[in-house]
């Protein structure tokens, strides 16, 4: 099960979902603690989900590949998706080392060695399961090392960068 925080137009939902099925199928999803029946179509292709049926009601969707917005028959909706498990899974280092919270692919490196950073500032973007996760500075300081590059695969717990 994946545990996500999904904010749509300023309203936040906690969603727990099993992995998407590779073929058309039903799955049970928890939304703010309530079980919801969702039917999804074949997700074996590289296309993002474009329709689903929630509790018997069909929804046709256009989804931004960067998961910043979704368009439905009700209009364009701003979306923010956070993986709540990545925060829990992040190995604590107790120092300025920034470790990979989940295995994935580095899609962007936003800082260079020598740059000053503030606590919470995005340093890298790690993609996992078609979701982008911003890896942020654990403290204010100066970037002393960046151990990864865009396009590089990383393992759980791998040291990505260091801030002193």
N, C-alpha and C positions, 0 to 999 in steps of 0.2 A: 504494500500500500504506500502511496505517496501522499504526503501531507503538505498542502499548499495554502497560501494566503492569496486570495484573488480579490483585487479591488476593481470594481466596475463603476465608473462615474462617481468615485468617492465612497462607495459602499463596499465594505470589506466582508468577505465570506471565508470561512475555514472549510477547505474541501479535502476529503480523503478519498483517494481513488486507486483502484487496482491498475496494473499496467493496461494500456489500451490493447484490445484484442487485435490480432493480425487480420481477422476476417470480420464480416458483419456479425455483431453479437450484442447481447445485453450485458450490462454490468451494473452493479449496485454501488452508488457513490454516496458518501456522507457529506451533506452540506449543512454546516452549523449544527451538527449532531443529528440531523434528520436524514433517514435513508431515502434516496431518490433513485428510481429506475431509469437508466439511460440506455438507449439503443444507438450504437454507432455503426457506421458503414466500414467497409474494408479500409484499414489503415496501412496496408502493406506497401502502398505507393509513397512517393516522397511528398505528395501534396498534403497540406494541412486539412484537417477535418472541415468539410464544407456543409454537412448537415448532420443533425442528430434528432432523436425523439426523446423528450424528457417527460416522464409520466404521461405518455400517450399523446403529447403535443409536439408536432414537428417544428423544427427551427432550421432555416437555411441561413448559413453564416458565410461571411467573407472575413478571413482572419489575416491580419498583418503578419508577415513572416517573422517579424521581431517581437510579436506578441505585445504591441503597444496599443492596439485598438482592434475592435471587432465591429463589423457592420451586420445588423440584422434588419428585419422588416420594421423594427422600431427605431432605427437610426444608427448613427455612429456612436460607439461607446469607447471611452478611454479605459484601458486595462493595464493593471500592474500585477504581475505574478511573481511571488516569492516562494521558494522551496523552504518550508519550515524545518525540514529535516537536515538541510545543509548547515544550519546554525547549530543544531544539536550535535551533528556528526563532526563538526570542525575540531580537529585535535588541538587542544590547548597547549601552547608552547610557553606561555608565561613571559615571553620576551617579544622582540620585534619581528620574529619570523612569521611569515604568512604562509599557512599550509593549505593545500587543496582540501576543501570540505567534502568533495565528492570527486570521483573519477570523471574525466571529461576532456574537452578540447578547448584550449585557449584560443579565443577568437579575436581578442584585442588586448594590447598592452598599452595602458594609458599613461604610464610614468617611465622615467629613465633614472638610472643611478645618479645621485647627486641632487635630485629634485626635492624641495621641501614639500611635505604633505601634512594635512590636518587629519585628526582622528575622524574616521568615517568616510574619508575621501575615496572614491573609486580608484583602484589601482589596475585591475585586470578584469576581463570579462571571460568567464568560464561557461561553456555551453555543455549541458548534459540533458539528455532526453528531450531535445528540441527546446529547452528552456535556457535563457541566458541568466547567469548568476553574477552579479557584480561582487567582486572580491574587494573589500574595503580595508583601509588602513586601521590597524588596531590601536594606534596611538599617533599623536603628532610627532613629527621629527623629520628626518632626511632619509630618502631611499638610499640604502647602501649597496643593495644588490637586487638584480632582477634575473632570475634563473630560468625563465621561460620566454618563448617567442610565440607570436601569433601562428596558429596552425599546429602547435605542438600538443600532443596528447599527454595528460597527466594522470597519475594514480592518486588515490586517497592518501592524504597525509604528506604528499610531496611538498617540499619547501619551494614556494613560488617566488618569493621576494623577501627582503628584510628591510625594516625601518628602525633606525636608531634615534 
